[in-house]
Amino acid sequence: MVLRVDAGDEASAEQVERQVRSLYKDLRAFGRYSVARKETPAPEGSMASAGYEIGALVVSGALSAAGLKALSNVLTAYLQRSRARAVKWEFEGNSGEFRALSAKDQSRLVDVVAARIAAGGEPDGGDGGNNGDGGDGGAPDRTAGRN
């Protein structure tokens, strides 16, 4: 799963970097999953080594419903205390974002992601996230600030 910190359009690269380091530390302290910076290849023909994508982390390990619930708690706590606007996620062609959600919305989002993982990453027709097919991905919940 790839996580990207959305610090807003006005945020500098240094601000995004600080926020990513903070989330990285939180996820490492959580200890349930492996966390790494997302690497980007060096430009073709350059002698530079691979770099890191600004604002992106890769979370890997066995994703389960219980693990996702705990991960969502870490992300929600991070968002509530940081200046990040959202943490966007991508997993096997599906995407969505975490914002400072209510407990009800957080639980609903975890259920949708867990159902997609259980179905082998295939959209289950429920709401939440964009399944990449250009459809509406279900009824958006604008009050929760997610699609």
Residue frames as a rotation matrix with the C-alpha (Angstrom) as fourth column:
MET 1
0.589 0.808 0.000 0.00
0.808 -0.589 0.000 0.00
0.000 0.000 -1.000 0.00
VAL 2
-0.544 -0.719 0.433 1.34
0.707 -0.671 -0.224 3.45
0.452 0.184 0.873 -0.92
LEU 3
0.454 0.603 -0.656 0.51
0.842 -0.531 0.095 6.36
-0.291 -0.596 -0.749 1.37
ARG 4
-0.391 -0.531 0.752 0.96
0.706 -0.697 -0.126 9.98
0.591 0.481 0.648 0.23
VAL 5
-0.265 0.234 -0.936 0.78
0.774 -0.527 -0.351 12.95
-0.575 -0.817 -0.042 2.57
ASP 6
0.054 0.364 0.930 -1.33
0.755 -0.625 0.201 15.80
0.654 0.691 -0.309 1.20
ALA 7
-0.424 -0.322 -0.846 -0.05
0.838 -0.495 -0.231 18.92
-0.345 -0.807 0.480 2.93
GLY 8
0.589 0.688 -0.423 -1.95
0.410 -0.706 -0.578 21.30
-0.697 0.167 -0.698 0.68
ASP 9
0.686 -0.242 0.686 -0.94
0.669 -0.161 -0.726 23.28
0.286 0.957 0.052 -2.37
GLU 10
0.778 -0.343 0.526 0.78
-0.344 -0.934 -0.100 26.01
0.526 -0.103 -0.844 -0.38
ALA 11
0.847 -0.465 0.258 3.09
-0.066 0.390 0.918 23.63
-0.527 -0.795 0.300 1.53
SER 12
0.304 -0.840 -0.449 6.81
-0.952 -0.244 -0.186 23.72
0.046 0.484 -0.874 0.73
ALA 13
0.337 -0.289 -0.896 8.85
-0.221 0.901 -0.373 20.60
0.915 0.324 0.239 0.04
GLU 14
-0.744 -0.661 0.100 10.44
-0.208 0.087 -0.974 21.02
0.635 -0.746 -0.202 3.49
GLN 15
-0.350 0.708 0.613 7.01
-0.922 -0.143 -0.361 21.10
-0.168 -0.691 0.703 5.18
VAL 16
0.637 0.555 -0.535 5.92
-0.673 0.739 -0.035 17.97
0.376 0.382 0.844 3.32
GLU 17
-0.091 -0.774 -0.627 9.19
-0.119 0.634 -0.764 16.27
0.989 0.005 -0.150 4.27
ARG 18
-0.804 -0.173 0.570 8.65
-0.552 -0.141 -0.822 17.07
0.222 -0.975 0.018 7.97
GLN 19
0.122 0.945 0.305 5.14
-0.970 0.179 -0.167 15.67
-0.212 -0.275 0.938 7.82
VAL 20
0.574 0.029 -0.818 6.28
-0.442 0.853 -0.280 12.51
0.689 0.522 0.503 6.05
ARG 21
-0.531 -0.826 -0.190 9.04
-0.198 0.339 -0.920 11.97
0.824 -0.451 -0.344 8.63
SER 22
-0.581 0.396 0.711 6.46
-0.805 -0.153 -0.573 12.33
-0.118 -0.905 0.408 11.41
LEU 23
0.558 0.818 -0.136 4.10
-0.829 0.544 -0.127 9.80
-0.030 0.184 0.982 9.79
TYR 24
0.210 -0.593 -0.777 7.04
-0.322 0.709 -0.628 7.48
0.923 0.382 -0.043 9.07
LYS 25
-0.789 -0.530 0.311 8.00
-0.427 0.110 -0.897 7.54
0.442 -0.841 -0.313 12.78
ASP 26
-0.142 0.832 0.536 4.40
-0.937 0.062 -0.345 6.85
-0.320 -0.551 0.771 13.81
LEU 27
0.701 0.448 -0.555 4.11
-0.652 0.718 -0.244 3.90
0.289 0.533 0.795 11.45
ARG 28
-0.160 -0.841 -0.517 7.48
-0.248 0.541 -0.803 2.48
0.955 0.000 -0.295 12.51
ALA 29
-0.775 -0.076 0.627 6.50
-0.626 -0.034 -0.779 2.78
0.081 -0.996 -0.021 16.18
PHE 30
0.316 0.949 0.024 3.23
-0.946 0.316 -0.068 1.01
-0.072 -0.001 0.997 15.34
GLY 31
-0.468 -0.780 0.414 5.41
-0.761 0.595 0.261 -1.94
-0.450 -0.193 -0.872 14.34
ARG 32
0.251 0.647 0.720 2.78
-0.166 0.761 -0.627 -4.03
-0.954 0.038 0.298 12.60
TYR 33
0.918 0.102 0.384 3.92
0.359 0.202 -0.911 -3.33
-0.171 0.974 0.149 9.04
SER 34
-0.197 -0.975 0.105 7.14
0.867 -0.124 0.483 -2.63
-0.458 0.186 0.869 7.19
VAL 35
0.852 0.443 -0.278 7.43
0.308 -0.854 -0.418 1.04
-0.423 0.271 -0.865 6.21
ALA 36
-0.266 -0.940 0.213 9.81
0.800 -0.092 0.594 2.55
-0.539 0.328 0.776 3.65
ARG 37
-0.114 0.134 -0.984 10.14
-0.373 -0.924 -0.083 5.70
-0.921 0.357 0.156 1.60
LYS 38
0.744 0.401 0.535 8.87
0.354 0.441 -0.824 5.28
-0.566 0.803 0.186 -1.96
GLU 39
-0.309 -0.944 -0.113 11.84
0.244 -0.194 0.950 5.32
-0.919 0.266 0.290 -4.30
THR 40
0.857 0.426 -0.292 11.88
-0.164 -0.311 -0.936 6.97
-0.489 0.850 -0.196 -7.71
PRO 41
0.475 -0.720 0.506 14.34
0.848 0.528 -0.046 5.96
-0.234 0.451 0.862 -10.41
ALA 42
-0.224 -0.657 -0.720 17.18
0.204 -0.754 0.625 8.28
-0.953 -0.007 0.303 -11.36
PRO 43
0.594 0.407 -0.694 16.72
-0.533 -0.447 -0.718 10.17
-0.603 0.797 -0.048 -14.63
GLU 44
0.818 -0.255 0.516 17.84
0.496 0.768 -0.406 8.15
-0.293 0.588 0.754 -17.64
GLY 45
0.491 -0.730 0.474 21.46
0.507 -0.203 -0.838 8.80
0.708 0.652 0.270 -18.50
SER 46
0.550 -0.301 0.779 22.29
-0.625 -0.767 0.145 10.46
0.554 -0.567 -0.610 -15.19
MET 47
-0.365 -0.751 -0.550 24.89
0.000 0.591 -0.806 9.25
0.931 -0.295 -0.216 -12.72
ALA 48
-0.414 0.297 0.860 22.58
-0.880 -0.371 -0.296 9.98
0.232 -0.880 0.415 -9.77
SER 49
-0.978 0.158 -0.139 21.19
0.192 0.942 -0.277 7.17
0.088 -0.298 -0.951 -7.68
ALA 50
-0.179 0.984 0.005 17.50
0.650 0.114 0.752 6.58
0.739 0.138 -0.660 -7.07
GLY 51
-0.849 -0.010 0.528 15.74
-0.312 -0.798 -0.516 9.25
0.427 -0.603 0.674 -5.02
TYR 52
-0.727 0.653 -0.211 12.60
0.601 0.458 -0.655 9.33
-0.331 -0.603 -0.725 -2.96
GLU 53
-0.268 0.745 0.611 9.16
0.558 -0.397 0.728 10.48
0.785 0.536 -0.309 -4.01
ILE 54
-0.931 -0.054 0.362 8.30
-0.214 -0.722 -0.658 13.50
0.297 -0.690 0.660 -1.91
GLY 55
-0.347 0.836 0.425 5.42
-0.937 -0.296 -0.183 12.76
-0.027 -0.462 0.886 0.43
ALA 56
0.479 0.594 -0.646 5.15
-0.676 0.719 0.160 9.02
0.559 0.360 0.746 -0.27
LEU 57
-0.411 -0.510 0.756 5.61
-0.842 0.531 -0.099 5.97
-0.351 -0.677 -0.647 1.95
VAL 58
-0.101 0.338 -0.936 5.20
-0.549 0.765 0.336 2.28
0.830 0.548 0.108 1.15
VAL 59
-0.144 0.175 0.974 3.53
-0.924 0.329 -0.195 0.10
-0.355 -0.928 0.115 3.78
SER 60
-0.063 0.087 -0.994 3.89
-0.635 0.765 0.107 -3.64
0.770 0.639 0.007 3.30
GLY 61
-0.891 -0.138 0.433 3.02
-0.421 0.611 -0.671 -6.77
-0.172 -0.780 -0.602 5.19
ALA 62
-0.729 0.680 -0.082 -0.02
0.617 0.704 0.351 -9.00
0.297 0.205 -0.933 5.64
LEU 63
-0.823 0.494 0.281 -2.99
-0.514 -0.858 0.005 -6.63
0.243 -0.140 0.960 5.44
SER 64
-0.643 0.658 -0.392 -5.92
0.698 0.714 0.054 -7.88
0.315 -0.239 -0.918 7.50
ALA 65
0.286 0.834 0.472 -9.15
0.392 -0.551 0.737 -6.25
0.874 -0.026 -0.485 8.70
ALA 66
0.795 -0.026 -0.607 -7.77
0.598 -0.141 0.789 -5.97
-0.106 -0.990 -0.096 12.26
GLY 67
-0.241 -0.966 -0.090 -4.46
0.879 -0.256 0.402 -4.61
-0.411 0.017 0.911 10.97
LEU 68
-0.459 0.145 0.876 -6.24
0.599 -0.678 0.426 -2.04
0.656 0.721 0.225 8.79
LYS 69
0.696 0.717 -0.021 -8.35
0.454 -0.419 0.786 -0.91
0.555 -0.557 -0.618 11.74
ALA 70
0.503 -0.596 -0.626 -5.20
0.682 -0.171 0.711 -0.37
-0.531 -0.784 0.321 13.80
LEU 71
-0.545 -0.706 0.452 -3.47
0.832 -0.388 0.397 1.35
-0.105 0.592 0.799 10.85
SER 72
0.009 0.631 0.776 -6.46
0.553 -0.649 0.521 3.64
0.833 0.424 -0.355 10.38
ASN 73
0.840 0.241 -0.486 -6.23
0.542 -0.342 0.768 4.59
0.019 -0.908 -0.418 14.06
VAL 74
-0.076 -0.951 -0.299 -2.56
0.776 -0.244 0.581 5.56
-0.626 -0.188 0.757 13.56
LEU 75
-0.606 -0.141 0.783 -3.40
0.727 -0.500 0.472 7.59
0.325 0.855 0.405 10.44
THR 76
0.425 0.845 0.326 -6.35
0.544 -0.526 0.653 9.33
0.723 -0.100 -0.683 12.08
ALA 77
0.679 -0.255 -0.688 -4.28
0.617 -0.309 0.724 10.26
-0.398 -0.916 -0.053 15.16
TYR 78
-0.439 -0.884 0.162 -1.54
0.807 -0.309 0.503 11.57
-0.395 0.352 0.849 12.86
LEU 79
-0.369 0.359 0.857 -4.01
0.656 -0.553 0.514 13.71
0.659 0.752 -0.031 10.89
GLN 80
0.688 0.710 -0.151 -5.61
0.589 -0.425 0.687 15.11
0.424 -0.562 -0.710 14.02
ARG 81
0.613 -0.493 -0.617 -2.31
0.454 -0.419 0.787 16.41
-0.647 -0.762 -0.033 15.38
SER 82
-0.475 -0.833 0.285 -0.49
0.711 -0.172 0.682 17.31
-0.519 0.526 0.673 12.15
ARG 83
-0.206 0.354 -0.912 -1.07
-0.387 -0.886 -0.256 20.01
-0.899 0.300 0.319 9.61
ALA 84
-0.988 -0.114 0.109 -1.57
0.041 0.482 0.875 17.48
-0.152 0.869 -0.472 6.83
ARG 85
-0.381 0.895 -0.234 -4.87
-0.920 -0.393 -0.006 17.78
-0.097 0.213 0.972 5.02
ALA 86
0.786 0.617 0.035 -5.12
-0.602 0.778 -0.178 14.10
-0.137 0.119 0.983 4.15
VAL 87
-0.476 -0.813 0.335 -3.21
-0.551 0.573 0.607 10.87
-0.685 0.104 -0.721 3.66
LYS 88
0.409 0.575 -0.709 -4.03
-0.912 0.231 -0.338 9.32
-0.030 0.785 0.619 0.29
TRP 89
-0.192 -0.437 0.879 -3.72
-0.374 0.860 0.346 5.56
-0.907 -0.262 -0.329 -0.18
GLU 90
0.215 0.191 -0.958 -3.29
-0.954 0.252 -0.163 3.33
0.210 0.949 0.236 -3.20
PHE 91
-0.391 -0.290 0.873 -3.60
-0.505 0.861 0.060 -0.44
-0.770 -0.418 -0.483 -3.10
GLU 92
-0.677 0.026 0.736 -3.76
0.443 0.813 0.379 -2.72
-0.588 0.582 -0.562 -6.14
GLY 93
-0.765 0.299 0.571 -5.36
0.488 -0.309 0.816 -0.13
0.421 0.903 0.090 -8.40
ASN 94
0.421 0.898 -0.125 -7.78
0.758 -0.273 0.592 1.18
0.497 -0.344 -0.796 -5.77
SER 95
-0.711 -0.673 0.203 -7.36
0.455 -0.661 -0.597 4.52
0.536 -0.332 0.776 -4.04
GLY 96
0.565 0.825 -0.032 -8.88
0.581 -0.370 0.726 6.78
0.586 -0.428 -0.687 -1.45
GLU 97
-0.386 -0.724 0.571 -7.85
-0.016 -0.614 -0.789 9.05
0.922 -0.314 0.226 1.34
PHE 98
0.021 0.278 -0.960 -7.92
0.978 0.195 0.078 9.34
0.209 -0.941 -0.268 5.09
ARG 99
-0.234 -0.046 0.971 -8.93
-0.127 -0.989 -0.077 12.62
0.964 -0.141 0.225 6.62
ALA 100
-0.965 -0.011 0.263 -9.70
-0.263 0.009 -0.965 13.35
0.008 -1.000 -0.011 10.24
LEU 101
-0.415 0.830 -0.372 -12.77
-0.143 0.345 0.928 11.12
0.899 0.438 -0.024 10.21
SER 102
0.144 0.560 0.816 -15.43
-0.982 -0.020 0.187 10.49
0.121 -0.828 0.547 12.78
ALA 103
-0.573 -0.342 0.745 -15.30
-0.546 0.837 -0.036 7.06
-0.611 -0.427 -0.666 14.42
LYS 104
0.364 0.806 0.466 -18.32
-0.042 0.515 -0.856 5.96
-0.930 0.292 0.222 12.33
ASP 105
0.850 -0.063 -0.524 -16.77
-0.523 -0.230 -0.821 7.08
-0.069 0.971 -0.228 9.02
GLN 106
-0.198 -0.980 0.037 -13.40
-0.979 0.199 0.039 5.59
-0.046 -0.028 -0.999 9.98
SER 107
-0.357 0.131 0.925 -15.02
-0.278 0.931 -0.239 2.22
-0.892 -0.342 -0.296 10.70
ARG 108
0.714 0.695 0.083 -16.95
-0.070 0.189 -0.979 2.34
-0.696 0.694 0.184 7.41
LEU 109
0.549 -0.596 -0.586 -13.80
-0.829 -0.301 -0.471 3.13
0.105 0.744 -0.659 5.43
VAL 110
-0.492 -0.743 0.454 -11.89
-0.799 0.593 0.103 0.27
-0.345 -0.312 -0.885 7.08
ASP 111
0.056 0.607 0.793 -14.75
-0.077 0.795 -0.602 -2.12
-0.995 -0.027 0.091 6.25
VAL 112
0.895 0.286 -0.343 -14.65
-0.323 -0.116 -0.939 -1.11
-0.308 0.951 -0.012 2.56
VAL 113
0.142 -0.929 -0.341 -10.85
-0.968 -0.058 -0.246 -1.48
0.209 0.365 -0.907 2.29
ALA 114
-0.495 -0.305 0.814 -10.92
-0.600 0.797 -0.066 -4.81
-0.629 -0.521 -0.577 4.17
ALA 115
0.472 0.747 0.468 -13.65
-0.071 0.561 -0.825 -6.13
-0.879 0.356 0.318 1.84
ARG 116
0.805 -0.224 -0.549 -11.56
-0.590 -0.206 -0.781 -5.18
0.062 0.952 -0.298 -1.19
ILE 117
-0.297 -0.947 0.124 -8.50
-0.955 0.292 -0.055 -6.91
0.016 -0.135 -0.991 0.22
ALA 118
-0.277 0.267 0.923 -10.56
-0.342 0.870 -0.355 -10.01
-0.898 -0.414 -0.149 1.03
ALA 119
0.766 0.617 0.182 -11.85
0.000 0.283 -0.959 -10.01
-0.643 0.735 0.217 -2.55
GLY 120
0.165 -0.800 0.577 -8.30
0.885 0.378 0.271 -9.97
-0.435 0.466 0.770 -3.89
GLY 121
-0.696 -0.484 -0.530 -8.24
0.302 -0.867 0.396 -6.21
-0.652 0.115 0.750 -4.44
GLU 122
-0.691 0.514 0.508 -11.33
0.549 -0.083 0.832 -6.22
0.469 0.854 -0.225 -6.67
PRO 123
-0.804 0.476 0.356 -13.93
-0.564 -0.799 -0.206 -3.54
0.186 -0.367 0.912 -6.00
ASP 124
-0.866 0.499 -0.002 -16.97
0.455 0.787 -0.416 -4.91
-0.206 -0.361 -0.909 -4.21
GLY 125
-0.321 0.773 0.547 -19.41
0.608 -0.274 0.745 -2.38
0.726 0.572 -0.382 -5.57
GLY 126
0.379 0.411 -0.829 -19.62
0.914 -0.307 0.265 -0.64
-0.146 -0.858 -0.492 -2.20
ASP 127
0.888 -0.052 0.457 -18.77
0.092 -0.953 -0.287 2.94
0.450 0.297 -0.842 -1.61
GLY 128
0.721 -0.690 -0.053 -15.42
-0.192 -0.274 0.942 4.41
-0.665 -0.670 -0.330 -0.69
GLY 129
-0.256 -0.947 0.192 -12.36
0.051 0.185 0.981 4.88
-0.965 0.261 0.001 -2.87
ASN 130
0.400 0.247 -0.883 -11.93
-0.842 -0.281 -0.460 5.09
-0.362 0.927 0.095 -6.58
ASN 131
0.455 -0.183 0.872 -11.64
0.067 0.983 0.172 1.76
-0.888 -0.020 0.459 -8.30
GLY 132
-0.495 -0.822 -0.281 -9.97
-0.178 -0.221 0.959 3.25
-0.851 0.524 -0.037 -11.34
ASP 133
-0.482 0.333 0.811 -12.76
0.791 0.563 0.239 2.37
-0.377 0.756 -0.534 -13.78
GLY 134
-0.939 0.100 0.328 -13.98
0.085 -0.859 0.505 5.93
0.332 0.502 0.798 -14.22
GLY 135
0.003 0.978 -0.208 -17.25
0.581 0.168 0.796 5.10
0.814 -0.123 -0.568 -12.45
ASP 136
0.372 0.216 0.903 -18.47
-0.404 -0.838 0.367 6.91
0.835 -0.501 -0.225 -9.41
GLY 137
-0.626 -0.706 -0.332 -16.94
-0.029 0.447 -0.894 4.37
0.780 -0.550 -0.300 -6.96
GLY 138
-0.250 0.612 -0.751 -20.15
0.945 0.323 -0.052 4.49
0.210 -0.722 -0.659 -4.93
ALA 139
0.690 0.585 0.427 -21.90
0.456 -0.809 0.371 7.41
0.563 -0.061 -0.824 -3.35
PRO 140
-0.394 -0.894 0.213 -19.33
0.368 -0.366 -0.855 9.95
0.843 -0.258 0.473 -2.15
ASP 141
0.501 0.454 -0.737 -19.58
0.855 -0.125 0.504 11.05
0.136 -0.882 -0.451 1.46
ARG 142
0.143 -0.446 0.884 -18.72
0.318 -0.825 -0.468 14.74
0.937 0.348 0.024 1.25
THR 143
0.831 0.192 0.523 -19.18
-0.382 -0.486 0.786 15.29
0.405 -0.853 -0.331 4.99
ALA 144
0.798 -0.590 0.120 -16.30
0.302 0.566 0.767 12.93
-0.521 -0.576 0.630 5.67
GLY 145
0.480 -0.623 -0.618 -14.19
-0.713 -0.687 0.138 14.60
-0.510 0.374 -0.774 2.97
ARG 146
-0.608 -0.675 0.417 -13.55
-0.268 0.669 0.693 11.43
-0.747 0.310 -0.588 1.04
ASN 147
-0.111 0.515 -0.850 -14.66
-0.989 0.030 0.148 9.85
0.101 0.856 0.506 -2.21
